[in-house]
Amino acid sequence: AARPPRPSLPAAAPPRSPHGAGGREAIPGPVPPAPQLRPRYDARRLRPPTSPSEAMLPRPPFPGEVRRAAAAGRSRSRPRGAVGGTVLLPSMLMFGVILASSGLLLMIEKGILAEVKAPPLQPPGGERSRPGQGGGQEAPGELEAEVLRDIRNRTIRAVCGQPAMPRSVWELPAGQRRTVLRHLLVNDKYRFLYCYVPKVACSNWKRILKVLDGALESVDVKLKMDHKSDLVFLGDMKPDEISYRLKNYYKFIFVRNPMERLLSAYRNKFGEIKEYQQKYGVEIVRRYRKNGGNSAGDDVTFSEFLQYLLDEEAERMNEHWMPIYNLCQPCAVRYDFIGSYERLNADANRVLQRIRSPSFLRFPERQPWYKPVTAETLHYYLCNTQRRLIKELLPKYILDFSLFAYPLPNVTSEFCRQ
């Protein structure tokens, strides 16, 4: 006998998906687009582009995205966070695919990326947190941070998926492998690996590791940081022990805007540390300044420092200004979490919670004597440096900019006149 025809539902009330708002069934009838609304974000449904050409194509909507946008459009008007008809999320995704695509250095020459802004790491003032899954509340700025993390993950997968990129530390040349294994710190009790990057709060993370190992009573103990003792380095272990930990331990890294990190290293090492003035400063002045043979190394200019970096091989650099890519090899080591210096406390607390550290342990506060690099300080140094130096130096740090989704420095005449 023939099946009776299935009754149709009215178009105004489409059936709800068993998967919730992100279901996969089609929505009957045309749905008016609502491009001004910020869609709910689901990182699990994303995949990296398989080729640069694919990366530049517009993506289809996320499952359920059109439905949510249409439903939201019926209930409220233009959302907060939209400026001039543009929305945060699409612009951030475009930022990611531009950096992941080819032709990046040509865009540097034309100044195109000077107008690309980094995604804001905090919401606009007064914006309330949004309801999260399970009836909870998302922390302020958490949606933006989640999008930024996914941009980084997708870009890393796209770049590291290229045939020439290493898939493990054992595929690296010996020198590169020694560098990354020397920067991976081990904690066997809490089963994690931390790749420390100088000038990205690594001293405070080392304090954390020493407290977890019982070598330090508290992160607030007032003593000079010993960067070698009471720390376990992955490079000191046997190959099978290294492979086991790389495969089974939680791995994380913290990153920072490359130019800001370089400026921080310059001000600290050549402005405060006698050892660096004598070891590097004297040679830099002698090499790049006429009649600079009498310098004590404490008067190195930022331009001379950048010229020195331009002439150095990345793999032979001092760790304080070596590119993060060379230090931690994010293609050979698949990190579970990439934290931001710009969200240091929030991201550090996320890691401490993930490794199930003791409840009394907190990330240390910034030392009162520390002089942070502000946006104004960075603007001053970059705009008083030869534009040629900055442009020629960018390829050496381009993987740090692109993989970790940082904007290229804007040194246009218009910007520097501000």
C-alpha positions as CSV (number, residue, x, y, z in Angstrom):
1,A,0.0,0.0,0.0
2,A,1.2,3.5,-0.8
3,R,2.4,5.6,2.2
4,P,0.0,8.5,3.0
5,P,1.6,11.8,2.0
6,R,3.6,13.5,4.8
7,P,1.8,16.6,6.1
8,S,3.7,19.8,5.3
9,L,4.4,22.4,7.9
10,P,3.7,26.1,7.4
11,A,6.7,28.0,6.1
12,A,6.4,30.4,9.0
13,A,7.3,27.7,11.5
14,P,10.1,25.5,10.2
15,P,10.9,22.4,12.3
16,R,13.6,22.8,14.9
17,S,16.8,20.8,14.4
18,P,17.5,18.0,16.9
19,H,21.0,19.5,16.9
20,G,19.9,22.8,18.2
21,A,20.6,26.1,16.5
22,G,23.5,24.6,14.5
23,G,21.4,21.9,12.9
24,R,21.9,20.8,9.3
25,E,18.4,20.6,7.8
26,A,17.6,23.2,5.1
27,I,15.3,26.1,5.9
28,P,12.2,26.0,3.7
29,G,11.5,29.2,1.7
30,P,13.8,32.2,1.1
31,V,15.3,33.7,4.2
32,P,16.2,37.4,4.0
33,P,19.9,37.9,4.8
34,A,20.9,39.9,7.9
35,P,24.6,40.7,7.3
36,Q,24.8,43.2,10.1
37,L,24.4,40.7,12.8
38,R,27.3,38.8,14.5
39,P,26.7,35.1,14.1
40,R,27.2,32.6,16.9
41,Y,30.6,31.1,16.5
42,D,31.3,27.4,16.3
43,A,35.0,26.6,15.9
44,R,34.5,22.9,15.6
45,R,32.8,23.2,12.2
46,L,35.7,25.1,10.6
47,R,38.4,23.7,8.5
48,P,41.6,25.4,7.1
49,P,41.7,26.3,3.4
50,T,43.5,23.7,1.4
51,S,45.2,26.2,-0.9
52,P,45.9,29.9,-1.1
53,S,43.3,30.3,-3.9
54,E,40.7,28.6,-1.8
55,A,41.6,30.8,1.1
56,M,40.6,33.9,-0.9
57,L,37.1,32.5,-1.8
58,P,34.1,33.5,0.3
59,R,33.0,30.8,2.7
60,P,29.5,29.4,2.8
61,P,27.5,30.3,5.9
62,F,28.1,28.1,9.0
63,P,25.3,25.6,9.5
64,G,22.4,27.4,11.2
65,E,24.0,30.8,10.7
66,V,21.4,32.2,8.3
67,R,18.6,31.0,10.6
68,R,20.1,32.6,13.7
69,A,20.8,35.8,11.8
70,A,17.2,35.9,10.6
71,A,15.7,35.2,14.0
72,A,17.9,37.8,15.6
73,G,16.9,40.3,13.0
74,R,13.3,39.9,13.9
75,S,14.0,40.6,17.5
76,R,16.5,43.4,17.6
77,S,18.0,46.0,15.4
78,R,21.6,46.7,14.5
79,P,23.9,45.0,17.2
80,R,26.4,46.7,19.4
81,G,29.9,46.3,18.0
82,A,28.9,47.0,14.4
83,V,30.6,50.1,13.1
84,G,29.6,51.8,9.8
85,G,27.6,48.8,8.6
86,T,30.6,46.3,9.1
87,V,30.7,43.6,11.7
88,L,33.6,42.4,13.8
89,L,33.6,38.7,12.8
90,P,33.7,38.8,9.0
91,S,36.5,41.4,9.1
92,M,38.5,39.3,11.5
93,L,38.1,36.2,9.3
94,M,39.1,38.2,6.3
95,F,42.2,39.4,8.3
96,G,43.0,35.7,8.9
97,V,42.7,34.5,5.3
98,I,44.6,37.5,3.9
99,L,47.5,36.6,6.2
100,A,47.2,33.0,5.3
101,S,47.2,33.6,1.6
102,S,50.0,34.2,-0.8
103,G,51.1,37.6,-2.0
104,L,51.6,38.9,1.5
105,L,54.8,40.7,0.8
106,L,53.4,42.4,-2.3
107,M,50.7,43.8,-0.1
108,I,53.3,45.1,2.3
109,E,54.8,47.1,-0.6
110,K,51.5,48.6,-1.6
111,G,50.6,49.4,2.0
112,I,47.4,47.5,1.8
113,L,47.8,45.7,5.1
114,A,48.6,49.0,6.9
115,E,44.8,49.5,7.0
116,V,44.1,46.0,8.4
117,K,43.5,46.3,12.1
118,A,44.1,43.6,14.7
119,P,40.9,42.2,16.2
120,P,40.1,44.0,19.5
121,L,40.9,41.8,22.4
122,Q,38.3,43.4,24.7
123,P,34.7,44.4,23.8
124,P,33.7,48.1,23.5
125,G,33.2,49.8,26.8
126,G,29.9,49.0,28.4
127,E,29.1,45.9,26.3
128,R,27.7,43.2,28.5
129,S,28.8,39.6,28.3
130,R,26.6,37.3,26.2
131,P,24.9,34.2,27.5
132,G,27.0,31.1,27.0
133,Q,26.1,27.5,26.5
134,G,24.6,25.7,29.4
135,G,23.0,28.9,30.7
136,G,26.3,30.4,31.9
137,Q,27.8,33.8,31.0
138,E,30.7,34.3,28.8
139,A,33.5,36.6,30.1
140,P,33.7,40.0,28.5
141,G,35.7,39.8,25.3
142,E,35.6,36.0,25.3
143,L,33.8,35.7,21.9
144,E,36.5,38.0,20.3
145,A,39.2,35.9,22.0
146,E,37.7,32.7,20.7
147,V,37.5,34.0,17.2
148,L,41.1,35.2,17.4
149,R,42.2,31.8,18.7
150,D,40.4,30.1,15.8
151,I,42.0,32.4,13.2
152,R,45.4,31.4,14.6
153,N,44.6,27.7,14.6
154,R,43.2,27.8,11.0
155,T,46.1,29.8,9.7
156,I,48.6,27.5,11.4
157,R,46.9,24.5,9.9
158,A,46.9,26.1,6.5
159,V,50.5,27.1,6.5
160,C,51.8,24.0,8.3
161,G,49.9,21.8,6.0
162,Q,52.1,22.7,3.1
163,P,54.3,19.8,1.9
164,A,57.6,21.5,2.7
165,M,56.7,22.2,6.4
166,P,57.9,19.9,9.2
167,R,55.4,17.5,10.8
168,S,57.5,16.7,13.9
169,V,60.6,17.8,15.7
170,W,62.4,14.8,14.2
171,E,62.0,16.3,10.7
172,L,63.8,19.5,11.7
173,P,67.5,20.1,11.0
174,A,69.6,19.4,14.0
175,G,70.2,23.1,14.9
176,Q,66.5,23.9,14.8
177,R,65.6,20.8,16.8
178,R,68.1,21.8,19.5
179,T,66.6,25.2,19.8
180,V,63.0,24.2,20.2
181,L,63.8,21.3,22.6
182,R,65.9,23.8,24.7
183,H,62.9,26.1,25.0
184,L,60.3,23.4,25.9
185,L,60.0,23.2,29.7
186,V,58.5,20.0,31.2
187,N,56.3,19.4,34.2
188,D,55.7,15.7,34.6
189,K,53.4,16.0,37.7
190,Y,50.8,18.0,35.8
191,R,51.8,16.6,32.4
192,F,52.4,19.7,30.3
193,L,55.0,21.3,28.1
194,Y,55.5,25.1,27.9
195,C,57.6,26.7,25.2
196,Y,59.0,29.8,26.8
197,V,59.5,32.9,24.6
198,P,61.7,35.6,26.1
199,K,60.0,39.0,26.5
200,V,56.6,37.3,26.6
201,A,56.2,36.9,30.4
202,C,58.5,33.8,30.5
203,S,60.0,34.8,33.8
204,N,56.6,34.6,35.5
205,W,55.8,31.3,33.8
206,K,59.1,29.9,35.1
207,R,58.2,31.0,38.6
208,I,54.9,29.0,38.1
209,L,56.9,25.9,37.1
210,K,59.2,26.2,40.1
211,V,56.3,26.5,42.5
212,L,54.6,23.4,40.9
213,D,57.8,21.4,41.3
214,G,58.3,22.6,44.9
215,A,61.5,24.4,44.2
216,L,59.9,27.8,45.1
217,E,57.6,28.5,47.9
218,S,55.6,31.3,46.2
219,V,55.5,33.2,42.9
220,D,55.9,36.4,45.1
221,V,59.3,35.4,46.5
222,K,61.6,38.4,46.0
223,L,64.7,37.0,44.3
224,K,66.5,37.3,41.0
225,M,65.1,34.7,38.5
226,D,67.5,31.9,37.7
227,H,66.5,30.8,34.2
228,K,68.3,27.5,34.3
229,S,68.2,25.9,37.8
230,D,65.2,23.9,39.1
231,L,63.7,23.7,35.6
232,V,63.4,20.6,33.4
233,F,64.1,21.0,29.7
234,L,62.7,18.6,27.1
235,G,66.1,18.6,25.3
236,D,67.8,16.9,28.3
237,M,65.7,13.8,27.8
238,K,66.1,10.7,25.7
239,P,64.4,10.5,22.2
240,D,61.7,8.1,23.4
241,E,61.0,10.2,26.4
242,I,60.8,13.3,24.2
243,S,58.4,11.6,21.8
244,Y,56.1,10.4,24.6
245,R,55.7,13.8,26.1
246,L,55.2,15.6,22.8
247,K,52.4,13.1,22.0
248,N,50.7,12.9,25.4
249,Y,51.3,16.1,27.3
250,Y,49.3,19.4,27.1
251,K,51.4,21.9,25.2
252,F,51.0,25.7,25.2
253,I,52.9,28.8,24.2
254,F,52.4,32.6,24.7
255,V,53.0,35.0,21.8
256,R,53.3,38.8,21.4
257,N,53.2,41.4,18.6
258,P,56.7,40.9,17.0
259,M,57.6,44.6,16.8
260,E,56.5,45.2,20.3
261,R,58.6,42.3,21.5
262,L,61.6,43.6,19.6
263,L,61.2,47.0,21.1
264,S,60.9,45.5,24.6
265,A,64.1,43.5,24.1
266,Y,65.9,46.6,22.8
267,R,64.9,48.8,25.7
268,N,65.7,46.2,28.3
269,K,68.9,44.7,27.1
270,F,70.6,47.8,25.8
271,G,69.2,50.2,28.3
272,E,69.6,48.2,31.5
273,I,71.7,45.1,31.1
274,K,75.5,45.7,31.2
275,E,76.2,42.2,29.8
276,Y,74.2,42.8,26.7
277,Q,75.7,46.2,26.2
278,Q,79.2,44.8,26.2
279,K,78.5,41.6,24.3
280,Y,76.2,43.0,21.6
281,G,76.0,46.8,21.9
282,V,79.7,47.5,21.4
283,E,79.8,45.4,18.2
284,I,76.5,46.9,16.8
285,V,77.8,50.4,17.2
286,R,81.2,49.6,15.8
287,R,79.6,47.9,12.8
288,Y,76.9,50.5,11.9
289,R,78.2,53.8,13.1
290,K,81.1,55.9,11.8
291,N,83.7,56.5,14.5
292,G,81.8,54.3,16.9
293,G,84.8,52.5,18.3
294,N,84.7,54.2,21.6
295,S,81.1,53.3,22.5
296,A,80.4,51.3,25.7
297,G,77.4,49.7,24.0
298,D,74.8,51.6,26.0
299,D,73.9,54.1,23.3
300,V,72.7,51.7,20.5
301,T,69.9,53.3,18.6
302,F,66.8,51.4,17.6
303,S,67.7,51.8,13.9
304,E,71.1,50.3,14.5
305,F,69.5,47.4,16.4
306,L,67.1,46.7,13.5
307,Q,69.9,46.9,11.0
308,Y,71.8,44.3,13.1
309,L,68.8,42.0,13.1
310,L,68.4,42.5,9.3
311,D,72.0,41.2,8.8
312,E,71.7,38.3,11.3
313,E,70.5,34.8,10.4
314,A,67.3,34.0,12.3
315,E,68.6,30.7,13.5
316,R,71.7,32.2,15.0
317,M,70.0,35.1,16.8
318,N,69.9,35.6,20.6
319,E,66.7,34.1,22.0
320,H,65.4,37.5,23.1
321,W,64.9,38.6,19.5
322,M,64.8,35.3,17.6
323,P,61.5,34.9,15.8
324,I,58.9,33.0,17.9
325,Y,58.5,30.5,15.0
326,N,62.2,29.6,15.2
327,L,62.1,29.3,19.0
328,C,59.0,27.1,19.3
329,Q,58.4,25.6,15.8
330,P,54.5,25.6,15.8
331,C,54.4,23.4,12.7
332,A,56.6,20.6,14.3
333,V,55.0,20.9,17.7
334,R,51.2,21.0,17.6
335,Y,50.4,23.3,20.5
336,D,47.0,22.8,22.3
337,F,46.8,26.4,23.3
338,I,48.3,29.7,22.1
339,G,48.0,32.5,24.6
340,S,48.3,36.2,24.0
341,Y,50.5,38.6,25.8
342,E,47.7,41.1,25.3
343,R,45.3,38.8,27.3
344,L,48.0,37.6,29.6
345,N,46.1,37.1,32.9
346,A,42.9,35.7,31.3
347,D,44.8,33.3,29.1
348,A,47.2,32.3,31.9
349,N,44.3,31.5,34.2
350,R,42.8,29.4,31.5
351,V,46.0,27.3,31.2
352,L,46.3,27.0,35.0
353,Q,42.7,25.7,35.1
354,R,43.4,23.3,32.3
355,I,46.4,21.7,33.9
356,R,44.5,21.6,37.3
357,S,47.1,23.5,39.2
358,P,46.5,24.0,43.0
359,S,43.8,26.5,43.8
360,F,46.2,28.8,45.7
361,L,48.4,29.3,42.6
362,R,47.8,32.4,40.6
363,F,49.7,34.1,37.8
364,P,52.1,36.7,39.3
365,E,51.3,40.4,39.1
366,R,53.6,42.6,36.9
367,Q,56.6,43.9,38.8
368,P,56.3,47.5,39.8
369,W,59.6,48.4,38.2
370,Y,58.6,47.0,34.8
371,K,58.1,49.6,32.1
372,P,55.7,48.2,29.5
373,V,55.8,49.1,25.9
374,T,52.7,51.2,25.2
375,A,51.1,51.8,21.8
376,E,52.4,55.4,22.0
377,T,55.9,54.2,22.7
378,L,55.9,51.7,19.8
379,H,54.4,54.4,17.5
380,Y,57.2,56.8,18.4
381,Y,60.0,54.4,17.8
382,L,58.6,53.0,14.5
383,C,57.8,56.4,13.1
384,N,61.3,57.7,13.9
385,T,63.0,54.7,12.1
386,Q,63.8,54.5,8.5
387,R,60.8,52.9,6.7
388,R,63.2,50.9,4.6
389,L,64.6,49.1,7.6
390,I,61.2,48.1,8.8
391,K,60.0,46.9,5.4
392,E,63.2,44.9,4.8
393,L,63.0,43.3,8.3
394,L,59.4,42.1,8.0
395,P,60.1,39.0,5.9
396,K,62.3,37.7,8.7
397,Y,59.4,37.9,11.2
398,I,56.5,37.4,8.7
399,L,55.6,33.9,10.1
400,D,55.2,35.5,13.6
401,F,52.9,38.1,12.1
402,S,50.8,35.8,10.0
403,L,50.6,32.6,12.1
404,F,49.7,34.5,15.3
405,A,47.4,37.1,13.5
406,Y,49.2,40.3,14.3
407,P,48.9,43.3,12.0
408,L,51.9,44.5,10.2
409,P,53.3,47.8,11.5
410,N,51.7,50.9,10.0
411,V,54.5,53.4,9.2
412,T,52.7,55.3,6.5
413,S,53.3,59.1,6.5
414,E,49.7,59.8,7.3
415,F,49.8,57.5,10.3
416,C,53.1,58.9,11.6
417,R,51.8,62.5,11.4
418,Q,49.2,61.8,14.0
